């Protein structure tokens, strides 16, 4: 079993910026020269998250609206009171969605569904330079 680790660099706009990173993830698998295994993605950030979705404008809009409805940025957050940085909602949103995702690959190809893309969501309240950890395990 071989393990390879690389990083994926992203520039975000913040405020629930949603990026389709499927191509970068597929490239990491291809660069590993492994045929079968898994790729695990991890965002070392307390205000961003990873998941899959059909990456089209309606789904993206629906996801943003959902987060606004269940974790309203205008609500009082104890984190904001302590740090005065205004991103308490960002931490809660990221915790709800989660910092990692694992996708199997077979014959060097991600096993995503036809309408399924891998997305990175930056919930912070300002633009950020992000670095994802991509660990490929396989043979």
N, CA, C and O atoms as a GROMACS GRO file, in nm:
protein
  556
    1UNK      N    1   0.085  -0.118   0.000
    1UNK     CA    2   0.000   0.000   0.000
    1UNK      C    3   0.089   0.124   0.000
    1UNK      O    4   0.183   0.134   0.079
    2UNK      N    5   0.060   0.215  -0.088
    2UNK     CA    6   0.136   0.339  -0.101
    2UNK      C    7   0.054   0.456  -0.050
    2UNK      O    8  -0.068   0.462  -0.071
    3UNK      N    9   0.121   0.550   0.017
    3UNK     CA   10   0.056   0.672   0.065
    3UNK      C   11   0.133   0.791   0.007
    3UNK      O   12   0.255   0.800   0.021
    4UNK      N   13   0.059   0.881  -0.057
    4UNK     CA   14   0.119   1.003  -0.111
    4UNK      C   15   0.037   1.122  -0.066
    4UNK      O   16  -0.086   1.117  -0.063
    5UNK      N   17   0.106   1.229  -0.030
    5UNK     CA   18   0.038   1.348   0.019
    5UNK      C   19   0.081   1.469  -0.064
    5UNK      O   20   0.200   1.489  -0.091
    6UNK      N   21  -0.017   1.548  -0.104
    6UNK     CA   22   0.013   1.674  -0.172
    6UNK      C   23  -0.085   1.779  -0.124
    6UNK      O   24  -0.178   1.749  -0.049
    7UNK      N   25  -0.065   1.902  -0.168
    7UNK     CA   26  -0.155   2.010  -0.130
    7UNK      C   27  -0.224   2.066  -0.253
    7UNK      O   28  -0.173   2.056  -0.365
    8UNK      N   29  -0.340   2.123  -0.230
    8UNK     CA   30  -0.416   2.193  -0.334
    8UNK      C   31  -0.435   2.336  -0.285
    8UNK      O   32  -0.489   2.358  -0.177
    9UNK      N   33  -0.392   2.432  -0.364
    9UNK     CA   34  -0.401   2.574  -0.329
    9UNK      C   35  -0.530   2.634  -0.384
    9UNK      O   36  -0.567   2.609  -0.499
   10UNK      N   37  -0.598   2.711  -0.301
   10UNK     CA   38  -0.723   2.775  -0.343
   10UNK      C   39  -0.724   2.921  -0.298
   10UNK      O   40  -0.673   2.955  -0.192
   11UNK      N   41  -0.780   3.007  -0.379
   11UNK     CA   42  -0.806   3.146  -0.343
   11UNK      C   43  -0.957   3.163  -0.336
   11UNK      O   44  -1.026   3.134  -0.434
   12UNK      N   45  -1.009   3.209  -0.223
   12UNK     CA   46  -1.153   3.221  -0.207
   12UNK      C   47  -1.195   3.366  -0.186
   12UNK      O   48  -1.114   3.455  -0.159
   13UNK      N   49  -1.326   3.387  -0.198
   13UNK     CA   50  -1.385   3.519  -0.176
   13UNK      C   51  -1.447   3.529  -0.037
   13UNK      O   52  -1.483   3.639   0.007
   14UNK      N   53  -1.460   3.415   0.034
   14UNK     CA   54  -1.526   3.415   0.163
   14UNK      C   55  -1.676   3.423   0.149
   14UNK      O   56  -1.730   3.421   0.038
   15UNK      N   57  -1.745   3.431   0.263
   15UNK     CA   58  -1.891   3.446   0.266
   15UNK      C   59  -1.963   3.335   0.189
   15UNK      O   60  -2.043   3.363   0.100
   16UNK      N   61  -1.933   3.210   0.224
   16UNK     CA   62  -1.993   3.092   0.161
   16UNK      C   63  -1.955   3.081   0.014
   16UNK      O   64  -2.037   3.042  -0.070
   17UNK      N   65  -1.831   3.115  -0.017
   17UNK     CA   66  -1.778   3.095  -0.152
   17UNK      C   67  -1.766   2.945  -0.175
   17UNK      O   68  -1.704   2.875  -0.095
   18UNK      N   69  -1.824   2.895  -0.283
   18UNK     CA   70  -1.828   2.752  -0.311
   18UNK      C   71  -1.749   2.726  -0.439
   18UNK      O   72  -1.783   2.778  -0.545
   19UNK      N   73  -1.644   2.644  -0.427
   19UNK     CA   74  -1.557   2.613  -0.540
   19UNK      C   75  -1.568   2.466  -0.578
   19UNK      O   76  -1.566   2.378  -0.492
   20UNK      N   77  -1.580   2.440  -0.707
   20UNK     CA   78  -1.576   2.303  -0.759
   20UNK      C   79  -1.430   2.264  -0.770
   20UNK      O   80  -1.357   2.320  -0.852
   21UNK      N   81  -1.385   2.168  -0.690
   21UNK     CA   82  -1.245   2.127  -0.689
   21UNK      C   83  -1.227   1.987  -0.748
   21UNK      O   84  -1.122   1.926  -0.730
   22UNK      N   85  -1.328   1.937  -0.817
   22UNK     CA   86  -1.322   1.802  -0.872
   22UNK      C   87  -1.202   1.782  -0.963
   22UNK      O   88  -1.134   1.679  -0.954
   23UNK      N   89  -1.174   1.876  -1.049
   23UNK     CA   90  -1.062   1.864  -1.142
   23UNK      C   91  -0.929   1.856  -1.068
   23UNK      O   92  -0.844   1.773  -1.102
   24UNK      N   93  -0.911   1.940  -0.966
   24UNK     CA   94  -0.786   1.937  -0.888
   24UNK      C   95  -0.769   1.804  -0.815
   24UNK      O   96  -0.658   1.753  -0.804
   25UNK      N   97  -0.880   1.748  -0.766
   25UNK     CA   98  -0.874   1.621  -0.694
   25UNK      C   99  -0.842   1.508  -0.791
   25UNK      O  100  -0.760   1.421  -0.761
   26UNK      N  101  -0.906   1.508  -0.908
   26UNK     CA  102  -0.877   1.406  -1.010
   26UNK      C  103  -0.731   1.414  -1.054
   26UNK      O  104  -0.668   1.312  -1.080
   27UNK      N  105  -0.678   1.535  -1.063
   27UNK     CA  106  -0.538   1.553  -1.099
   27UNK      C  107  -0.446   1.495  -0.991
   27UNK      O  108  -0.345   1.432  -1.023
   28UNK      N  109  -0.480   1.514  -0.865
   28UNK     CA  110  -0.400   1.457  -0.756
   28UNK      C  111  -0.398   1.304  -0.764
   28UNK      O  112  -0.294   1.242  -0.740
   29UNK      N  113  -0.511   1.244  -0.797
   29UNK     CA  114  -0.518   1.098  -0.814
   29UNK      C  115  -0.431   1.057  -0.933
   29UNK      O  116  -0.352   0.964  -0.922
   30UNK      N  117  -0.446   1.125  -1.044
   30UNK     CA  118  -0.369   1.093  -1.164
   30UNK      C  119  -0.219   1.107  -1.139
   30UNK      O  120  -0.140   1.022  -1.181
   31UNK      N  121  -0.179   1.214  -1.069
   31UNK     CA  122  -0.037   1.238  -1.039
   31UNK      C  123   0.023   1.131  -0.948
   31UNK      O  124   0.144   1.112  -0.946
   32UNK      N  125  -0.061   1.062  -0.872
   32UNK     CA  126  -0.012   0.960  -0.780
   32UNK      C  127   0.033   0.834  -0.853
   32UNK      O  128   0.110   0.754  -0.798
   33UNK      N  129  -0.013   0.815  -0.976
   33UNK     CA  130   0.014   0.694  -1.054
   33UNK      C  131  -0.038   0.567  -0.986
   33UNK      O  132   0.009   0.457  -1.016
   34UNK      N  133  -0.135   0.582  -0.897
   34UNK     CA  134  -0.199   0.466  -0.835
   34UNK      C  135  -0.325   0.432  -0.912
   34UNK      O  136  -0.389   0.521  -0.969
   35UNK      N  137  -0.362   0.305  -0.915
   35UNK     CA  138  -0.478   0.261  -0.992
   35UNK      C  139  -0.605   0.256  -0.908
   35UNK      O  140  -0.711   0.301  -0.951
   36UNK      N  141  -0.594   0.200  -0.788
   36UNK     CA  142  -0.711   0.178  -0.702
   36UNK      C  143  -0.680   0.221  -0.560
   36UNK      O  144  -0.572   0.194  -0.508
   37UNK      N  145  -0.776   0.288  -0.497
   37UNK     CA  146  -0.755   0.331  -0.360
   37UNK      C  147  -0.855   0.438  -0.319
   37UNK      O  148  -0.969   0.440  -0.367
   38UNK      N  149  -0.811   0.525  -0.230
   38UNK     CA  150  -0.895   0.636  -0.185
   38UNK      C  151  -0.812   0.763  -0.180
   38UNK      O  152  -0.690   0.760  -0.162
   39UNK      N  153  -0.880   0.874  -0.196
   39UNK     CA  154  -0.818   1.004  -0.172
   39UNK      C  155  -0.897   1.070  -0.061
   39UNK      O  156  -1.020   1.080  -0.066
   40UNK      N  157  -0.824   1.114   0.040
   40UNK     CA  158  -0.886   1.186   0.151
   40UNK      C  159  -0.842   1.331   0.142
   40UNK      O  160  -0.724   1.362   0.129
   41UNK      N  161  -0.940   1.419   0.149
   41UNK     CA  162  -0.916   1.563   0.146
   41UNK      C  163  -0.944   1.619   0.284
   41UNK      O  164  -1.039   1.579   0.351
   42UNK      N  165  -0.859   1.712   0.327
   42UNK     CA  166  -0.876   1.773   0.459
   42UNK      C  167  -0.845   1.921   0.449
   42UNK      O  168  -0.744   1.961   0.391
   43UNK      N  169  -0.933   2.004   0.506
   43UNK     CA  170  -0.908   2.146   0.512
   43UNK      C  171  -0.864   2.183   0.654
   43UNK      O  172  -0.944   2.173   0.747
   44UNK      N  173  -0.739   2.224   0.672
   44UNK     CA  174  -0.692   2.262   0.804
   44UNK      C  175  -0.735   2.405   0.838
   44UNK      O  176  -0.653   2.495   0.854
   45UNK      N  177  -0.864   2.423   0.849
   45UNK     CA  178  -0.924   2.553   0.872
   45UNK      C  179  -1.051   2.533   0.953
   45UNK      O  180  -1.126   2.438   0.929
   46UNK      N  181  -1.075   2.620   1.047
   46UNK     CA  182  -1.196   2.610   1.130
   46UNK      C  183  -1.316   2.680   1.068
   46UNK      O  184  -1.425   2.680   1.126
   47UNK      N  185  -1.297   2.741   0.949
   47UNK     CA  186  -1.408   2.814   0.887
   47UNK      C  187  -1.434   2.771   0.743
   47UNK      O  188  -1.492   2.846   0.665
   48UNK      N  189  -1.390   2.649   0.707
   48UNK     CA  190  -1.418   2.598   0.573
   48UNK      C  191  -1.453   2.450   0.582
   48UNK      O  192  -1.432   2.385   0.685
   49UNK      N  193  -1.508   2.396   0.472
   49UNK     CA  194  -1.556   2.258   0.475
   49UNK      C  195  -1.555   2.197   0.336
   49UNK      O  196  -1.533   2.266   0.236
   50UNK      N  197  -1.578   2.066   0.332
   50UNK     CA  198  -1.580   1.990   0.206
   50UNK      C  199  -1.702   1.900   0.200
   50UNK      O  200  -1.746   1.846   0.302
   51UNK      N  201  -1.758   1.884   0.080
   51UNK     CA  202  -1.867   1.790   0.059
   51UNK      C  203  -1.882   1.768  -0.092
   51UNK      O  204  -1.798   1.813  -0.170
   52UNK      N  205  -1.989   1.699  -0.131
   52UNK     CA  206  -2.021   1.683  -0.273
   52UNK      C  207  -2.160   1.740  -0.298
   52UNK      O  208  -2.244   1.747  -0.208
   53UNK      N  209  -2.183   1.779  -0.422
   53UNK     CA  210  -2.313   1.832  -0.463
   53UNK      C  211  -2.314   1.832  -0.617
   53UNK      O  212  -2.209   1.820  -0.680
   54UNK      N  213  -2.431   1.847  -0.675
   54UNK     CA  214  -2.435   1.877  -0.818
   54UNK      C  215  -2.400   2.024  -0.830
   54UNK      O  216  -2.476   2.110  -0.786
   55UNK      N  217  -2.287   2.053  -0.889
   55UNK     CA  218  -2.237   2.190  -0.895
   55UNK      C  219  -2.304   2.265  -1.010
   55UNK      O  220  -2.250   2.274  -1.121
   56UNK      N  221  -2.421   2.317  -0.981
   56UNK     CA  222  -2.494   2.401  -1.077
   56UNK      C  223  -2.556   2.514  -0.998
   56UNK      O  224  -2.577   2.502  -0.877
   57UNK      N  225  -2.586   2.623  -1.064
   57UNK     CA  226  -2.625   2.746  -0.995
   57UNK      C  227  -2.743   2.729  -0.901
   57UNK      O  228  -2.744   2.790  -0.794
   58UNK      N  229  -2.842   2.649  -0.937
   58UNK     CA  230  -2.958   2.629  -0.849
   58UNK      C  231  -2.919   2.559  -0.719
   58UNK      O  232  -2.958   2.604  -0.611
   59UNK      N  233  -2.844   2.452  -0.729
   59UNK     CA  234  -2.800   2.379  -0.608
   59UNK      C  235  -2.710   2.466  -0.520
   59UNK      O  236  -2.722   2.465  -0.398
   60UNK      N  237  -2.622   2.541  -0.584
   60UNK     CA  238  -2.531   2.628  -0.509
   60UNK      C  239  -2.611   2.735  -0.435
   60UNK      O  240  -2.586   2.761  -0.317
   61UNK      N  241  -2.707   2.795  -0.502
   61UNK     CA  242  -2.794   2.895  -0.439
   61UNK      C  243  -2.874   2.835  -0.324
   61UNK      O  244  -2.887   2.896  -0.218
   62UNK      N  245  -2.927   2.715  -0.345
   62UNK     CA  246  -3.005   2.647  -0.240
   62UNK      C  247  -2.919   2.618  -0.118
   62UNK      O  248  -2.964   2.635  -0.005
   63UNK      N  249  -2.795   2.574  -0.140
   63UNK     CA  250  -2.706   2.543  -0.028
   63UNK      C  251  -2.673   2.669   0.052
   63UNK      O  252  -2.676   2.667   0.175
   64UNK      N  253  -2.642   2.777  -0.018
   64UNK     CA  254  -2.614   2.904   0.052
   64UNK      C  255  -2.735   2.950   0.132
   64UNK      O  256  -2.722   2.992   0.246
   65UNK      N  257  -2.854   2.943   0.071
   65UNK     CA  258  -2.976   2.984   0.140
   65UNK      C  259  -3.001   2.900   0.264
   65UNK      O  260  -3.038   2.952   0.369
   66UNK      N  261  -2.979   2.769   0.252
   66UNK     CA  262  -2.997   2.680   0.367
   66UNK      C  263  -2.908   2.722   0.483
   66UNK      O  264  -2.954   2.729   0.597
   67UNK      N  265  -2.782   2.749   0.456
   67UNK     CA  266  -2.693   2.791   0.564
   67UNK      C  267  -2.735   2.924   0.624
   67UNK      O  268  -2.724   2.943   0.745
   68UNK      N  269  -2.784   3.018   0.541
   68UNK     CA  270  -2.834   3.144   0.594
   68UNK      C  271  -2.955   3.123   0.684
   68UNK      O  272  -2.972   3.193   0.784
   69UNK      N  273  -3.039   3.026   0.649
   69UNK     CA  274  -3.160   2.999   0.728
   69UNK      C  275  -3.129   2.929   0.860
   69UNK      O  276  -3.186   2.964   0.963
   70UNK      N  277  -3.039   2.833   0.858
   70UNK     CA  278  -3.016   2.757   0.982
   70UNK      C  279  -2.904   2.815   1.069
   70UNK      O  280  -2.901   2.792   1.190
   71UNK      N  281  -2.812   2.890   1.008
   71UNK     CA  282  -2.703   2.953   1.084
   71UNK      C  283  -2.690   3.096   1.034
   71UNK      O  284  -2.599   3.130   0.958
   72UNK      N  285  -2.782   3.180   1.080
   72UNK     CA  286  -2.793   3.319   1.037
   72UNK      C  287  -2.670   3.399   1.082
   72UNK      O  288  -2.638   3.401   1.201
   73UNK      N  289  -2.602   3.466   0.988
   73UNK     CA  290  -2.484   3.544   1.026
   73UNK      C  291  -2.516   3.661   1.118
   73UNK      O  292  -2.427   3.712   1.187
   74UNK      N  293  -2.642   3.706   1.121
   74UNK     CA  294  -2.681   3.821   1.203
   74UNK      C  295  -2.712   3.785   1.348
   74UNK      O  296  -2.726   3.873   1.432
   75UNK      N  297  -2.721   3.657   1.377
   75UNK     CA  298  -2.749   3.610   1.512
   75UNK      C  299  -2.631   3.643   1.604
   75UNK      O  300  -2.520   3.666   1.556
   76UNK      N  301  -2.655   3.644   1.735
   76UNK     CA  302  -2.546   3.666   1.832
   76UNK      C  303  -2.464   3.538   1.844
   76UNK      O  304  -2.518   3.428   1.859
   77UNK      N  305  -2.332   3.553   1.838
   77UNK     CA  306  -2.240   3.440   1.857
   77UNK      C  307  -2.140   3.480   1.965
   77UNK      O  308  -2.077   3.585   1.958
   78UNK      N  309  -2.125   3.393   2.064
   78UNK     CA  310  -2.031   3.419   2.173
   78UNK      C  311  -1.888   3.435   2.120
   78UNK      O  312  -1.810   3.512   2.174
   79UNK      N  313  -1.856   3.363   2.013
   79UNK     CA  314  -1.723   3.376   1.952
   79UNK      C  315  -1.698   3.520   1.908
   79UNK      O  316  -1.589   3.573   1.929
   80UNK      N  317  -1.798   3.584   1.848
   80UNK     CA  318  -1.783   3.723   1.804
   80UNK      C  319  -1.763   3.816   1.922
   80UNK      O  320  -1.682   3.909   1.915
   81UNK      N  321  -1.835   3.791   2.031
   81UNK     CA  322  -1.822   3.875   2.150
   81UNK      C  323  -1.681   3.865   2.208
   81UNK      O  324  -1.626   3.963   2.258
   82UNK      N  325  -1.623   3.746   2.200
   82UNK     CA  326  -1.490   3.727   2.256
   82UNK      C  327  -1.380   3.782   2.166
   82UNK      O  328  -1.288   3.848   2.214
   83UNK      N  329  -1.388   3.754   2.034
   83UNK     CA  330  -1.279   3.787   1.943
   83UNK      C  331  -1.305   3.908   1.853
   83UNK      O  332  -1.212   3.960   1.791
   84UNK      N  333  -1.428   3.954   1.846
   84UNK     CA  334  -1.463   4.072   1.765
   84UNK      C  335  -1.428   4.057   1.617
   84UNK      O  336  -1.401   4.156   1.549
   85UNK      N  337  -1.429   3.932   1.566
   85UNK     CA  338  -1.392   3.914   1.425
   85UNK      C  339  -1.512   3.886   1.335
   85UNK      O  340  -1.496   3.874   1.213
   86UNK      N  341  -1.632   3.876   1.391
   86UNK     CA  342  -1.753   3.866   1.311
   86UNK      C  343  -1.773   3.737   1.236
   86UNK      O  344  -1.858   3.730   1.147
   87UNK      N  345  -1.695   3.634   1.268
   87UNK     CA  346  -1.709   3.510   1.191
   87UNK      C  347  -1.756   3.391   1.276
   87UNK      O  348  -1.726   3.276   1.244
   88UNK      N  349  -1.827   3.418   1.383
   88UNK     CA  350  -1.880   3.310   1.467
   88UNK      C  351  -1.966   3.214   1.387
   88UNK      O  352  -1.958   3.092   1.404
   89UNK      N  353  -2.050   3.269   1.299
   89UNK     CA  354  -2.134   3.184   1.215
   89UNK      C  355  -2.051   3.095   1.123
   89UNK      O  356  -2.092   2.983   1.092
   90UNK      N  357  -1.935   3.144   1.080
   90UNK     CA  358  -1.848   3.068   0.990
   90UNK      C  359  -1.796   2.942   1.057
   90UNK      O  360  -1.791   2.836   0.995
   91UNK      N  361  -1.759   2.952   1.182
   91UNK     CA  362  -1.710   2.837   1.259
   91UNK      C  363  -1.820   2.732   1.276
   91UNK      O  364  -1.795   2.612   1.261
   92UNK      N  365  -1.940   2.777   1.308
   92UNK     CA  366  -2.052   2.685   1.330
   92UNK      C  367  -2.089   2.615   1.199
   92UNK      O  368  -2.112   2.494   1.198
   93UNK      N  369  -2.095   2.690   1.090
   93UNK     CA  370  -2.127   2.631   0.960
   93UNK      C  371  -2.024   2.526   0.920
   93UNK      O  372  -2.060   2.417   0.875
   94UNK      N  373  -1.896   2.558   0.936
   94UNK     CA  374  -1.790   2.464   0.899
   94UNK      C  375  -1.797   2.338   0.984
   94UNK      O  376  -1.777   2.227   0.934
   95UNK      N  377  -1.826   2.354   1.113
   95UNK     CA  378  -1.836   2.237   1.201
   95UNK      C  379  -1.952   2.147   1.160
   95UNK      O  380  -1.943   2.025   1.169
   96UNK      N  381  -2.060   2.208   1.116
   96UNK     CA  382  -2.176   2.130   1.075
   96UNK      C  383  -2.148   2.048   0.948
   96UNK      O  384  -2.188   1.932   0.940
   97UNK      N  385  -2.080   2.106   0.851
   97UNK     CA  386  -2.054   2.037   0.725
   97UNK      C  387  -1.934   1.942   0.736
   97UNK      O  388  -1.940   1.831   0.684
   98UNK      N  389  -1.828   1.984   0.801
   98UNK     CA  390  -1.713   1.897   0.826
   98UNK      C  391  -1.590   1.931   0.743
   98UNK      O  392  -1.602   1.984   0.632
   99UNK      N  393  -1.470   1.899   0.797
   99UNK     CA  394  -1.344   1.938   0.734
   99UNK      C  395  -1.283   1.837   0.638
   99UNK      O  396  -1.178   1.865   0.581
  100UNK      N  397  -1.346   1.720   0.619
  100UNK     CA  398  -1.281   1.620   0.535
  100UNK      C  399  -1.380   1.543   0.450
  100UNK      O  400  -1.500   1.542   0.475
  101UNK      N  401  -1.324   1.476   0.347
  101UNK     CA  402  -1.403   1.396   0.255
  101UNK      C  403  -1.312   1.290   0.197
  101UNK      O  404  -1.198   1.318   0.162
  102UNK      N  405  -1.362   1.167   0.187
  102UNK     CA  406  -1.287   1.058   0.126
  102UNK      C  407  -1.365   1.005   0.007
  102UNK      O  408  -1.485   0.981   0.015
  103UNK      N  409  -1.294   0.988  -0.106
  103UNK     CA  410  -1.356   0.939  -0.229
  103UNK      C  411  -1.272   0.822  -0.281
  103UNK      O  412  -1.151   0.835  -0.296
  104UNK      N  413  -1.336   0.708  -0.308
  104UNK     CA  414  -1.262   0.597  -0.369
  104UNK      C  415  -1.231   0.627  -0.516
  104UNK      O  416  -1.301   0.705  -0.580
  105UNK      N  417  -1.125   0.564  -0.567
  105UNK     CA  418  -1.099   0.568  -0.710
  105UNK      C  419  -1.066   0.428  -0.758
  105UNK      O  420  -1.006   0.348  -0.686
  106UNK      N  421  -1.106   0.399  -0.881
  106UNK     CA  422  -1.086   0.268  -0.943
  106UNK      C  423  -1.029   0.292  -1.083
  106UNK      O  424  -1.078   0.377  -1.157
  107UNK      N  425  -0.926   0.217  -1.118
  107UNK     CA  426  -0.858   0.236  -1.246
  107UNK      C  427  -0.818   0.382  -1.269
  107UNK      O  428  -0.824   0.433  -1.381
  108UNK      N  429  -0.775   0.448  -1.160
  108UNK     CA  430  -0.727   0.586  -1.169
  108UNK      C  431  -0.834   0.692  -1.182
  108UNK      O  432  -0.802   0.809  -1.204
  109UNK      N  433  -0.963   0.653  -1.169
  109UNK     CA  434  -1.073   0.748  -1.185
  109UNK      C  435  -1.157   0.757  -1.058
  109UNK      O  436  -1.188   0.656  -0.995
  110UNK      N  437  -1.193   0.879  -1.021
  110UNK     CA  438  -1.281   0.900  -0.906
  110UNK      C  439  -1.414   0.830  -0.930
  110UNK      O  440  -1.462   0.829  -1.044
  111UNK      N  441  -1.473   0.773  -0.827
  111UNK     CA  442  -1.599   0.700  -0.842
  111UNK      C  443  -1.719   0.789  -0.810
  111UNK      O  444  -1.814   0.744  -0.745
  112UNK      N  445  -1.715   0.912  -0.856
  112UNK     CA  446  -1.826   1.006  -0.834
  112UNK      C  447  -1.943   0.972  -0.925
  112UNK      O  448  -1.925   0.917  -1.033
  113UNK      N  449  -2.064   1.006  -0.879
  113UNK     CA  450  -2.182   0.989  -0.961
  113UNK      C  451  -2.185   1.088  -1.076
  113UNK      O  452  -2.107   1.184  -1.078
  114UNK      N  453  -2.272   1.065  -1.170
  114UNK     CA  454  -2.281   1.147  -1.291
  114UNK      C  455  -2.295   1.296  -1.260
  114UNK      O  456  -2.231   1.378  -1.326
  115UNK      N  457  -2.375   1.331  -1.162
  115UNK     CA  458  -2.401   1.472  -1.132
  115UNK      C  459  -2.337   1.514  -1.000
  115UNK      O  460  -2.384   1.607  -0.935
  116UNK      N  461  -2.232   1.448  -0.961
  116UNK     CA  462  -2.169   1.472  -0.831
  116UNK      C  463  -2.031   1.533  -0.849
  116UNK      O  464  -1.944   1.476  -0.914
  117UNK      N  465  -2.011   1.650  -0.789
  117UNK     CA  466  -1.881   1.714  -0.789
  117UNK      C  467  -1.836   1.737  -0.645
  117UNK      O  468  -1.917   1.742  -0.552
  118UNK      N  469  -1.705   1.749  -0.628
  118UNK     CA  470  -1.646   1.776  -0.497
  118UNK      C  471  -1.637   1.927  -0.482
  118UNK      O  472  -1.585   1.996  -0.569
  119UNK      N  473  -1.688   1.976  -0.369
  119UNK     CA  474  -1.683   2.121  -0.347
  119UNK      C  475  -1.612   2.156  -0.217
  119UNK      O  476  -1.615   2.082  -0.119
  120UNK      N  477  -1.548   2.272  -0.221
  120UNK     CA  478  -1.487   2.335  -0.104
  120UNK      C  479  -1.572   2.458  -0.074
  120UNK      O  480  -1.603   2.536  -0.164
  121UNK      N  481  -1.609   2.475   0.053
  121UNK     CA  482  -1.690   2.590   0.092
  121UNK      C  483  -1.613   2.672   0.194
  121UNK      O  484  -1.575   2.621   0.300
  122UNK      N  485  -1.589   2.798   0.162
  122UNK     CA  486  -1.522   2.888   0.256
  122UNK      C  487  -1.628   2.975   0.321
  122UNK      O  488  -1.685   3.064   0.258
  123UNK      N  489  -1.654   2.948   0.448
  123UNK     CA  490  -1.757   3.022   0.521
  123UNK      C  491  -1.706   3.149   0.587
  123UNK      O  492  -1.785   3.228   0.638
  124UNK      N  493  -1.574   3.170   0.587
  124UNK     CA  494  -1.521   3.288   0.657
  124UNK      C  495  -1.578   3.415   0.596
  124UNK      O  496  -1.632   3.413   0.485
  125UNK      N  497  -1.567   3.525   0.669
  125UNK     CA  498  -1.630   3.649   0.627
  125UNK      C  499  -1.536   3.739   0.546
  125UNK      O  500  -1.560   3.859   0.533
  126UNK      N  501  -1.429   3.681   0.493
  126UNK     CA  502  -1.336   3.757   0.410
  126UNK      C  503  -1.261   3.662   0.315
  126UNK      O  504  -1.258   3.541   0.339
  127UNK      N  505  -1.201   3.716   0.210
  127UNK     CA  506  -1.124   3.631   0.119
  127UNK      C  507  -1.008   3.564   0.192
  127UNK      O  508  -0.952   3.618   0.287
  128UNK      N  509  -0.973   3.446   0.145
  128UNK     CA  510  -0.864   3.369   0.207
  128UNK      C  511  -0.784   3.294   0.102
  128UNK      O  512  -0.835   3.258  -0.004
  129UNK      N  513  -0.658   3.271   0.133
  129UNK     CA  514  -0.574   3.177   0.060
  129UNK      C  515  -0.582   3.048   0.140
  129UNK      O  516  -0.545   3.046   0.258
  130UNK      N  517  -0.630   2.940   0.079
  130UNK     CA  518  -0.649   2.813   0.149
  130UNK      C  519  -0.559   2.706   0.090
  130UNK      O  520  -0.526   2.708  -0.028
  131UNK      N  521  -0.519   2.614   0.176
  131UNK     CA  522  -0.439   2.500   0.134
  131UNK      C  523  -0.507   2.374   0.183
  131UNK      O  524  -0.524   2.356   0.304
  132UNK      N  525  -0.545   2.287   0.092
  132UNK     CA  526  -0.605   2.160   0.127
  132UNK      C  527  -0.498   2.051   0.128
  132UNK      O  528  -0.404   2.055   0.050
  133UNK      N  529  -0.514   1.956   0.217
  133UNK     CA  530  -0.427   1.839   0.220
  133UNK      C  531  -0.500   1.730   0.143
  133UNK      O  532  -0.616   1.700   0.172
  134UNK      N  533  -0.432   1.670   0.046
  134UNK     CA  534  -0.487   1.558  -0.032
  134UNK      C  535  -0.396   1.439  -0.011
  134UNK      O  536  -0.280   1.440  -0.052
  135UNK      N  537  -0.450   1.336   0.054
  135UNK     CA  538  -0.372   1.215   0.079
  135UNK      C  539  -0.430   1.099  -0.001
  135UNK      O  540  -0.546   1.062   0.017
  136UNK      N  541  -0.347   1.044  -0.089
  136UNK     CA  542  -0.388   0.935  -0.177
  136UNK      C  543  -0.329   0.806  -0.123
  136UNK      O  544  -0.208   0.796  -0.100
  137UNK      N  545  -0.415   0.707  -0.103
  137UNK     CA  546  -0.373   0.578  -0.049
  137UNK      C  547  -0.421   0.470  -0.147
  137UNK      O  548  -0.538   0.468  -0.185
  138UNK      N  549  -0.331   0.382  -0.188
  138UNK     CA  550  -0.374   0.277  -0.281
  138UNK      C  551  -0.259   0.197  -0.335
  138UNK      O  552  -0.150   0.191  -0.279
  139UNK      N  553  -0.289   0.134  -0.449
  139UNK     CA  554  -0.189   0.050  -0.516
  139UNK      C  555  -0.196   0.068  -0.666
  139UNK      O  556  -0.119   0.006  -0.739
   0.00000   0.00000   0.00000
